[in-house]
């Protein structure tokens, strides 16, 4: 097993591809995106059932090495500040197969 950082991001669905591009620009080669997640935060309830998609959120799960993390966080922070959302980072273990 290898020690890694787990990155979880929930933000506006219209910005999730931009977040994924940031990860790729910083050497993260894989991620999972879950569209149309619902929940409640500082901007109120996000139901994900609007026809336009303007008020939908998406969830992104990825991992990185600890050395990559500071640059990734600084690149994602402006997106979250502008569009709202959360970024959670935790320690995890990569089970290689």
TIBAZA-273495 format. One record per atom (N, C-alpha, C): residue number from 1; residue in three letters; atom name; x, y, z. Coordinates in pm, whole numbers, plus 32768, in hexadecimal, padded with zeros to 4 digits. Last residue first. Example, Ala and Ser with C-alpha at 12.3 -4.5 7.8 and 13.67 -1.06 7.14 Angstrom:
{rec 2; 'SER'; 'N'; {8505; 7F1F; 82C4}}
{rec 2; 'SER'; 'CA'; {8557; 7F96; 82CA}}
{rec 2; 'SER'; 'C'; {850A; 8003; 8313}}
{rec 1; 'ALA'; 'N'; {8527; 7DC7; 830C}}
{rec 1; 'ALA'; 'CA'; {84CE; 7E3E; 830C}}
{rec 1; 'ALA'; 'C'; {8528; 7EB6; 830C}}
This chain:
{rec 97; 'UNK'; 'N'; {7EE3; 7ECE; 7D36}}
{rec 97; 'UNK'; 'CA'; {7EC3; 7E45; 7D0C}}
{rec 97; 'UNK'; 'C'; {7F1B; 7E1B; 7C9A}}
{rec 96; 'UNK'; 'N'; {7F00; 7F96; 7E58}}
{rec 96; 'UNK'; 'CA'; {7F2A; 7F76; 7DCF}}
{rec 96; 'UNK'; 'C'; {7F0B; 7EE4; 7DB1}}
{rec 95; 'UNK'; 'N'; {7E4D; 8062; 7F0A}}
{rec 95; 'UNK'; 'CA'; {7E64; 7FD2; 7F03}}
{rec 95; 'UNK'; 'C'; {7E83; 7FB0; 7E73}}
{rec 94; 'UNK'; 'N'; {7EA7; 817B; 7FAE}}
{rec 94; 'UNK'; 'CA'; {7E8E; 8147; 7F28}}
{rec 94; 'UNK'; 'C'; {7EAF; 80B2; 7F29}}
{rec 93; 'UNK'; 'N'; {7E14; 821A; 80BF}}
{rec 93; 'UNK'; 'CA'; {7E74; 81B5; 8091}}
{rec 93; 'UNK'; 'C'; {7E49; 8181; 800A}}
{rec 92; 'UNK'; 'N'; {7DFD; 8370; 8130}}
{rec 92; 'UNK'; 'CA'; {7DC5; 82F1; 8103}}
{rec 92; 'UNK'; 'C'; {7E38; 8294; 80DC}}
{rec 91; 'UNK'; 'N'; {7D9D; 849F; 81C9}}
{rec 91; 'UNK'; 'CA'; {7E02; 8439; 81B3}}
{rec 91; 'UNK'; 'C'; {7DBD; 83B8; 8189}}
{rec 90; 'UNK'; 'N'; {7CDD; 8599; 811A}}
{rec 90; 'UNK'; 'CA'; {7CF6; 853E; 818A}}
{rec 90; 'UNK'; 'C'; {7D66; 84DD; 8164}}
{rec 89; 'UNK'; 'N'; {7C2E; 86BB; 80CC}}
{rec 89; 'UNK'; 'CA'; {7CA9; 866D; 80B8}}
{rec 89; 'UNK'; 'C'; {7CBD; 8615; 8133}}
{rec 88; 'UNK'; 'N'; {7B26; 8754; 8021}}
{rec 88; 'UNK'; 'CA'; {7B52; 870B; 8097}}
{rec 88; 'UNK'; 'C'; {7BCC; 86B8; 8074}}
{rec 87; 'UNK'; 'N'; {7A8F; 886C; 7FB8}}
{rec 87; 'UNK'; 'CA'; {7AFE; 8813; 7F96}}
{rec 87; 'UNK'; 'C'; {7B2E; 87D5; 8018}}
{rec 86; 'UNK'; 'N'; {7956; 88EC; 7F46}}
{rec 86; 'UNK'; 'CA'; {79B0; 88C2; 7FB1}}
{rec 86; 'UNK'; 'C'; {7A1D; 8869; 7F76}}
{rec 85; 'UNK'; 'N'; {78AE; 8A11; 7EC1}}
{rec 85; 'UNK'; 'CA'; {78D2; 8985; 7EC8}}
{rec 85; 'UNK'; 'C'; {792F; 8969; 7F3B}}
{rec 84; 'UNK'; 'N'; {78BC; 8B29; 7DDD}}
{rec 84; 'UNK'; 'CA'; {788D; 8AE2; 7E53}}
{rec 84; 'UNK'; 'C'; {78B7; 8A51; 7E4E}}
{rec 83; 'UNK'; 'N'; {7927; 8BBF; 7D13}}
{rec 83; 'UNK'; 'CA'; {78AF; 8B71; 7CF4}}
{rec 83; 'UNK'; 'C'; {7875; 8B28; 7D6C}}
{rec 82; 'UNK'; 'N'; {7A02; 8C52; 7D83}}
{rec 82; 'UNK'; 'CA'; {79A9; 8C8E; 7D21}}
{rec 82; 'UNK'; 'C'; {7924; 8C44; 7D16}}
{rec 81; 'UNK'; 'N'; {7A7B; 8B9F; 7E31}}
{rec 81; 'UNK'; 'CA'; {7A56; 8C24; 7E62}}
{rec 81; 'UNK'; 'C'; {79F0; 8C64; 7E05}}
{rec 80; 'UNK'; 'N'; {7AAC; 8AC8; 7D8B}}
{rec 80; 'UNK'; 'CA'; {7A4E; 8AB8; 7DFA}}
{rec 80; 'UNK'; 'C'; {7A20; 8B3F; 7E2F}}
{rec 79; 'UNK'; 'N'; {7B6A; 8B3F; 7CE3}}
{rec 79; 'UNK'; 'CA'; {7AEE; 8B09; 7CAB}}
{rec 79; 'UNK'; 'C'; {7A84; 8AFD; 7D19}}
{rec 78; 'UNK'; 'N'; {7C3C; 8B82; 7D93}}
{rec 78; 'UNK'; 'CA'; {7BF0; 8BEC; 7D4F}}
{rec 78; 'UNK'; 'C'; {7B6B; 8BBB; 7D13}}
{rec 77; 'UNK'; 'N'; {7C90; 8A72; 7DEC}}
{rec 77; 'UNK'; 'CA'; {7C54; 8AD5; 7E47}}
{rec 77; 'UNK'; 'C'; {7C07; 8B44; 7DFE}}
{rec 76; 'UNK'; 'N'; {7D1D; 89E6; 7D2F}}
{rec 76; 'UNK'; 'CA'; {7C8D; 89CD; 7D3B}}
{rec 76; 'UNK'; 'C'; {7C47; 8A37; 7D90}}
{rec 75; 'UNK'; 'N'; {7E23; 8A38; 7D4E}}
{rec 75; 'UNK'; 'CA'; {7DE3; 8A47; 7CCB}}
{rec 75; 'UNK'; 'C'; {7D4C; 8A36; 7CD1}}
{rec 74; 'UNK'; 'N'; {7E59; 89F5; 7E56}}
{rec 74; 'UNK'; 'CA'; {7E5F; 8A82; 7E2F}}
{rec 74; 'UNK'; 'C'; {7E1E; 8A9A; 7DA8}}
{rec 73; 'UNK'; 'N'; {7E43; 88DC; 7E42}}
{rec 73; 'UNK'; 'CA'; {7DE6; 8929; 7E97}}
{rec 73; 'UNK'; 'C'; {7DE5; 89BC; 7E6E}}
{rec 72; 'UNK'; 'N'; {7F1B; 88A0; 7D99}}
{rec 72; 'UNK'; 'CA'; {7E92; 887F; 7D71}}
{rec 72; 'UNK'; 'C'; {7E2F; 88D4; 7DC0}}
{rec 71; 'UNK'; 'N'; {7FF5; 88F1; 7E33}}
{rec 71; 'UNK'; 'CA'; {7FDA; 8933; 7DB3}}
{rec 71; 'UNK'; 'C'; {7F4D; 8918; 7D83}}
{rec 70; 'UNK'; 'N'; {7FE0; 883B; 7F16}}
{rec 70; 'UNK'; 'CA'; {7FD9; 88CE; 7F23}}
{rec 70; 'UNK'; 'C'; {7FB8; 8916; 7EA1}}
{rec 69; 'UNK'; 'N'; {7FEC; 8727; 7E9D}}
{rec 69; 'UNK'; 'CA'; {7F75; 8761; 7EDB}}
{rec 69; 'UNK'; 'C'; {7F76; 87FA; 7EE6}}
{rec 68; 'UNK'; 'N'; {80CE; 86A9; 7E45}}
{rec 68; 'UNK'; 'CA'; {807B; 86ED; 7DE1}}
{rec 68; 'UNK'; 'C'; {800F; 8743; 7E21}}
{rec 67; 'UNK'; 'N'; {8137; 862C; 7F26}}
{rec 67; 'UNK'; 'CA'; {8184; 8699; 7EE9}}
{rec 67; 'UNK'; 'C'; {8133; 86E8; 7E82}}
{rec 66; 'UNK'; 'N'; {8084; 855D; 7F5A}}
{rec 66; 'UNK'; 'CA'; {8086; 85D0; 7FB4}}
{rec 66; 'UNK'; 'C'; {80CF; 8647; 7F76}}
{rec 65; 'UNK'; 'N'; {7FE3; 84EF; 7E2E}}
{rec 65; 'UNK'; 'CA'; {8052; 84E7; 7E8E}}
{rec 65; 'UNK'; 'C'; {804F; 8566; 7EE3}}
{rec 64; 'UNK'; 'N'; {7E7D; 84BE; 7E1D}}
{rec 64; 'UNK'; 'CA'; {7EFC; 84F4; 7DED}}
{rec 64; 'UNK'; 'C'; {7F66; 84D7; 7E56}}
{rec 63; 'UNK'; 'N'; {7D34; 846E; 7DA1}}
{rec 63; 'UNK'; 'CA'; {7DA3; 845E; 7DFF}}
{rec 63; 'UNK'; 'C'; {7E1F; 84A0; 7DC4}}
{rec 62; 'UNK'; 'N'; {7BD2; 84BB; 7D97}}
{rec 62; 'UNK'; 'CA'; {7C53; 849D; 7D5C}}
{rec 62; 'UNK'; 'C'; {7CBB; 848A; 7DCA}}
{rec 61; 'UNK'; 'N'; {7A8A; 8503; 7D44}}
{rec 61; 'UNK'; 'CA'; {7AE2; 84B9; 7D9E}}
{rec 61; 'UNK'; 'C'; {7B63; 849C; 7D55}}
{rec 60; 'UNK'; 'N'; {7990; 85F5; 7D2D}}
{rec 60; 'UNK'; 'CA'; {7A09; 85BD; 7CF0}}
{rec 60; 'UNK'; 'C'; {7A5D; 857D; 7D5C}}
{rec 59; 'UNK'; 'N'; {7842; 863D; 7CED}}
{rec 59; 'UNK'; 'CA'; {78A3; 860D; 7D4E}}
{rec 59; 'UNK'; 'C'; {7918; 85D0; 7D04}}
{rec 58; 'UNK'; 'N'; {7779; 8759; 7C93}}
{rec 58; 'UNK'; 'CA'; {77B7; 86D9; 7C74}}
{rec 58; 'UNK'; 'C'; {7820; 86BB; 7CDF}}
{rec 57; 'UNK'; 'N'; {763C; 8804; 7C99}}
{rec 57; 'UNK'; 'CA'; {76C4; 87ED; 7CC8}}
{rec 57; 'UNK'; 'C'; {76F5; 8767; 7C95}}
{rec 56; 'UNK'; 'N'; {7565; 88EC; 7BF4}}
{rec 56; 'UNK'; 'CA'; {758D; 8863; 7C11}}
{rec 56; 'UNK'; 'C'; {761E; 8862; 7C43}}
{rec 55; 'UNK'; 'N'; {74F4; 89D6; 7B98}}
{rec 55; 'UNK'; 'CA'; {7503; 89C3; 7C28}}
{rec 55; 'UNK'; 'C'; {7524; 8933; 7C4E}}
{rec 54; 'UNK'; 'N'; {74EB; 89C0; 7A82}}
{rec 54; 'UNK'; 'CA'; {7536; 8A2D; 7ABE}}
{rec 54; 'UNK'; 'C'; {7551; 8A14; 7B53}}
{rec 53; 'UNK'; 'N'; {744E; 8910; 7A00}}
{rec 53; 'UNK'; 'CA'; {74CC; 88DE; 7A33}}
{rec 53; 'UNK'; 'C'; {751F; 8946; 7A7A}}
{rec 52; 'UNK'; 'N'; {734F; 8944; 79A2}}
{rec 52; 'UNK'; 'CA'; {73C0; 8986; 7962}}
{rec 52; 'UNK'; 'C'; {7448; 894E; 798D}}
{rec 51; 'UNK'; 'N'; {729C; 88B7; 7A46}}
{rec 51; 'UNK'; 'CA'; {72AB; 8892; 79B9}}
{rec 51; 'UNK'; 'C'; {7328; 88CD; 797A}}
{rec 50; 'UNK'; 'N'; {72FB; 8844; 7B89}}
{rec 50; 'UNK'; 'CA'; {72D4; 88B0; 7B32}}
{rec 50; 'UNK'; 'C'; {72F0; 888B; 7AA0}}
{rec 49; 'UNK'; 'N'; {7350; 878D; 7C3F}}
{rec 49; 'UNK'; 'CA'; {72DE; 8766; 7BEC}}
{rec 49; 'UNK'; 'C'; {72AE; 87D7; 7B92}}
{rec 48; 'UNK'; 'N'; {740F; 87C1; 7CFA}}
{rec 48; 'UNK'; 'CA'; {7439; 877B; 7C81}}
{rec 48; 'UNK'; 'C'; {73C7; 8753; 7C27}}
{rec 47; 'UNK'; 'N'; {73FF; 8840; 7DEF}}
{rec 47; 'UNK'; 'CA'; {73AE; 87C8; 7DD7}}
{rec 47; 'UNK'; 'C'; {73D9; 877A; 7D5B}}
{rec 46; 'UNK'; 'N'; {7497; 88D7; 7EE3}}
{rec 46; 'UNK'; 'CA'; {74B3; 88BD; 7E55}}
{rec 46; 'UNK'; 'C'; {746F; 8839; 7E35}}
{rec 45; 'UNK'; 'N'; {7443; 89CA; 7FD0}}
{rec 45; 'UNK'; 'CA'; {742E; 8942; 7FA0}}
{rec 45; 'UNK'; 'C'; {7449; 893C; 7F0B}}
{rec 44; 'UNK'; 'N'; {7544; 8AC1; 8018}}
{rec 44; 'UNK'; 'CA'; {74C0; 8A86; 801E}}
{rec 44; 'UNK'; 'C'; {74BC; 89FA; 7FE7}}
{rec 43; 'UNK'; 'N'; {7646; 8B10; 801F}}
{rec 43; 'UNK'; 'CA'; {75F3; 8B4B; 7FB6}}
{rec 43; 'UNK'; 'C'; {7568; 8B0D; 7FB1}}
{rec 42; 'UNK'; 'N'; {76BB; 8A74; 80E2}}
{rec 42; 'UNK'; 'CA'; {76AB; 8B03; 80FB}}
{rec 42; 'UNK'; 'C'; {7650; 8B46; 8096}}
{rec 41; 'UNK'; 'N'; {75F8; 894B; 809F}}
{rec 41; 'UNK'; 'CA'; {7670; 8990; 80CC}}
{rec 41; 'UNK'; 'C'; {7652; 8A22; 80E4}}
{rec 40; 'UNK'; 'N'; {7572; 880D; 8060}}
{rec 40; 'UNK'; 'CA'; {755A; 8895; 8090}}
{rec 40; 'UNK'; 'C'; {75DD; 88CE; 80C4}}
{rec 39; 'UNK'; 'N'; {7534; 873A; 7F3F}}
{rec 39; 'UNK'; 'CA'; {755F; 8757; 7FC7}}
{rec 39; 'UNK'; 'C'; {7541; 87E6; 7FEC}}
{rec 38; 'UNK'; 'N'; {757C; 8655; 7E31}}
{rec 38; 'UNK'; 'CA'; {7527; 86B4; 7E77}}
{rec 38; 'UNK'; 'C'; {755C; 86C9; 7F03}}
{rec 37; 'UNK'; 'N'; {7619; 8626; 7CF4}}
{rec 37; 'UNK'; 'CA'; {7611; 860B; 7D83}}
{rec 37; 'UNK'; 'C'; {75BE; 8677; 7DC5}}
{rec 36; 'UNK'; 'N'; {7643; 8612; 7BD5}}
{rec 36; 'UNK'; 'CA'; {75BF; 8626; 7C13}}
{rec 36; 'UNK'; 'C'; {75B8; 85FC; 7CA5}}
{rec 35; 'UNK'; 'N'; {774D; 8520; 7B9B}}
{rec 35; 'UNK'; 'CA'; {76FB; 8595; 7B7B}}
{rec 35; 'UNK'; 'C'; {767D; 859B; 7BD2}}
{rec 34; 'UNK'; 'N'; {787E; 84D1; 7C0F}}
{rec 34; 'UNK'; 'CA'; {77F3; 84A9; 7C22}}
{rec 34; 'UNK'; 'C'; {779D; 8523; 7C05}}
{rec 33; 'UNK'; 'N'; {79B2; 8475; 7B90}}
{rec 33; 'UNK'; 'CA'; {7950; 84E0; 7B9C}}
{rec 33; 'UNK'; 'C'; {78C6; 84A3; 7BA9}}
{rec 32; 'UNK'; 'N'; {7AF6; 8418; 7BEB}}
{rec 32; 'UNK'; 'CA'; {7A6D; 83EB; 7BD5}}
{rec 32; 'UNK'; 'C'; {7A10; 8460; 7BEB}}
{rec 31; 'UNK'; 'N'; {7C3F; 8413; 7B59}}
{rec 31; 'UNK'; 'CA'; {7BDA; 844A; 7BB3}}
{rec 31; 'UNK'; 'C'; {7B53; 840B; 7B90}}
{rec 30; 'UNK'; 'N'; {7D9D; 841A; 7B06}}
{rec 30; 'UNK'; 'CA'; {7D1B; 83DA; 7B11}}
{rec 30; 'UNK'; 'C'; {7CBF; 841E; 7B73}}
{rec 29; 'UNK'; 'N'; {7E8B; 84A5; 7B00}}
{rec 29; 'UNK'; 'CA'; {7E5E; 8464; 7A85}}
{rec 29; 'UNK'; 'C'; {7DD4; 8426; 7A8F}}
{rec 28; 'UNK'; 'N'; {7F19; 85CB; 7B58}}
{rec 28; 'UNK'; 'CA'; {7EBB; 8565; 7B88}}
{rec 28; 'UNK'; 'C'; {7E79; 8526; 7B0F}}
{rec 27; 'UNK'; 'N'; {7FBB; 869C; 7B04}}
{rec 27; 'UNK'; 'CA'; {7FEF; 8615; 7B01}}
{rec 27; 'UNK'; 'C'; {7F96; 85A9; 7B38}}
{rec 26; 'UNK'; 'N'; {7F49; 8792; 7AEF}}
{rec 26; 'UNK'; 'CA'; {7FA6; 877D; 7B5E}}
{rec 26; 'UNK'; 'C'; {7FCF; 86EB; 7B6D}}
{rec 25; 'UNK'; 'N'; {7E98; 877E; 7A22}}
{rec 25; 'UNK'; 'CA'; {7F09; 87D9; 7A0F}}
{rec 25; 'UNK'; 'C'; {7F73; 87C7; 7A7C}}
{rec 24; 'UNK'; 'N'; {7DDA; 86D9; 7A9C}}
{rec 24; 'UNK'; 'CA'; {7E2E; 86A3; 7A31}}
{rec 24; 'UNK'; 'C'; {7EA9; 86FA; 7A1A}}
{rec 23; 'UNK'; 'N'; {7D65; 8792; 7B4C}}
{rec 23; 'UNK'; 'CA'; {7DA8; 871A; 7B7F}}
{rec 23; 'UNK'; 'C'; {7E09; 86E2; 7B17}}
{rec 22; 'UNK'; 'N'; {7CFB; 8847; 7A94}}
{rec 22; 'UNK'; 'CA'; {7D60; 8874; 7AF4}}
{rec 22; 'UNK'; 'C'; {7DAD; 87FC; 7B2A}}
{rec 21; 'UNK'; 'N'; {7C3B; 87A6; 7A1A}}
{rec 21; 'UNK'; 'CA'; {7CAE; 87D6; 79CB}}
{rec 21; 'UNK'; 'C'; {7D1E; 8806; 7A26}}
{rec 20; 'UNK'; 'N'; {7B88; 8788; 7AED}}
{rec 20; 'UNK'; 'CA'; {7BCF; 8712; 7ABA}}
{rec 20; 'UNK'; 'C'; {7C4A; 873B; 7A68}}
{rec 19; 'UNK'; 'N'; {7B2C; 888F; 7AF9}}
{rec 19; 'UNK'; 'CA'; {7B73; 8855; 7B6C}}
{rec 19; 'UNK'; 'C'; {7BC4; 87DC; 7B3F}}
{rec 18; 'UNK'; 'N'; {7AA8; 8898; 7A06}}
{rec 18; 'UNK'; 'CA'; {7B19; 88F3; 7A1D}}
{rec 18; 'UNK'; 'C'; {7B6E; 88C1; 7A92}}
{rec 17; 'UNK'; 'N'; {79DE; 87E4; 7A35}}
{rec 17; 'UNK'; 'CA'; {7A42; 87C2; 79CF}}
{rec 17; 'UNK'; 'C'; {7ABD; 881A; 79DE}}
{rec 16; 'UNK'; 'N'; {794A; 8870; 7AF5}}
{rec 16; 'UNK'; 'CA'; {7990; 87F6; 7B1D}}
{rec 16; 'UNK'; 'C'; {79F8; 87CB; 7AB5}}
{rec 15; 'UNK'; 'N'; {78B0; 894C; 7ABD}}
{rec 15; 'UNK'; 'CA'; {793F; 8961; 7AD5}}
{rec 15; 'UNK'; 'C'; {798E; 88E1; 7AEC}}
{rec 14; 'UNK'; 'N'; {77A9; 8902; 7AAD}}
{rec 14; 'UNK'; 'CA'; {77E2; 8945; 7A38}}
{rec 14; 'UNK'; 'C'; {787A; 8959; 7A45}}
{rec 13; 'UNK'; 'N'; {7770; 88A6; 7BAA}}
{rec 13; 'UNK'; 'CA'; {7782; 8845; 7B3D}}
{rec 13; 'UNK'; 'C'; {77C3; 8884; 7AC2}}
{rec 12; 'UNK'; 'N'; {781A; 8930; 7CBD}}
{rec 12; 'UNK'; 'CA'; {77BA; 8946; 7C51}}
{rec 12; 'UNK'; 'C'; {77D7; 88E7; 7BDC}}
{rec 11; 'UNK'; 'N'; {78A7; 882F; 7D92}}
{rec 11; 'UNK'; 'CA'; {7897; 88B8; 7D60}}
{rec 11; 'UNK'; 'C'; {7831; 88BA; 7CEF}}
{rec 10; 'UNK'; 'N'; {7963; 8775; 7E65}}
{rec 10; 'UNK'; 'CA'; {78D9; 8789; 7E39}}
{rec 10; 'UNK'; 'C'; {78CE; 881A; 7E0E}}
{rec 9; 'UNK'; 'N'; {7A72; 869D; 7E77}}
{rec 9; 'UNK'; 'CA'; {7A45; 8724; 7E55}}
{rec 9; 'UNK'; 'C'; {79B4; 871E; 7E2A}}
{rec 8; 'UNK'; 'N'; {7B6D; 85FA; 7F1F}}
{rec 8; 'UNK'; 'CA'; {7ADF; 85F6; 7EFF}}
{rec 8; 'UNK'; 'C'; {7AAF; 8685; 7EE9}}
{rec 7; 'UNK'; 'N'; {7C94; 8548; 7F19}}
{rec 7; 'UNK'; 'CA'; {7C59; 85CB; 7EFE}}
{rec 7; 'UNK'; 'C'; {7BC7; 85B6; 7ED8}}
{rec 6; 'UNK'; 'N'; {7D7D; 84AA; 7FE1}}
{rec 6; 'UNK'; 'CA'; {7CFC; 849A; 7F9F}}
{rec 6; 'UNK'; 'C'; {7CBE; 8524; 7F92}}
{rec 5; 'UNK'; 'N'; {7ED1; 8468; 7FC2}}
{rec 5; 'UNK'; 'CA'; {7E6B; 84C7; 7FEE}}
{rec 5; 'UNK'; 'C'; {7DED; 84B1; 7F9C}}
{rec 4; 'UNK'; 'N'; {7F7B; 8335; 8027}}
{rec 4; 'UNK'; 'CA'; {7F51; 839C; 7FC6}}
{rec 4; 'UNK'; 'C'; {7EF4; 83FF; 800A}}
{rec 3; 'UNK'; 'N'; {8056; 8227; 8057}}
{rec 3; 'UNK'; 'CA'; {8010; 8298; 8094}}
{rec 3; 'UNK'; 'C'; {7FF6; 8303; 802B}}
{rec 2; 'UNK'; 'N'; {8020; 80E8; 7FCC}}
{rec 2; 'UNK'; 'CA'; {8069; 8166; 7FC2}}
{rec 2; 'UNK'; 'C'; {8017; 81D5; 8003}}
{rec 1; 'UNK'; 'N'; {8055; 7F89; 8000}}
{rec 1; 'UNK'; 'CA'; {8000; 8000; 8000}}
{rec 1; 'UNK'; 'C'; {8058; 807C; 8000}}
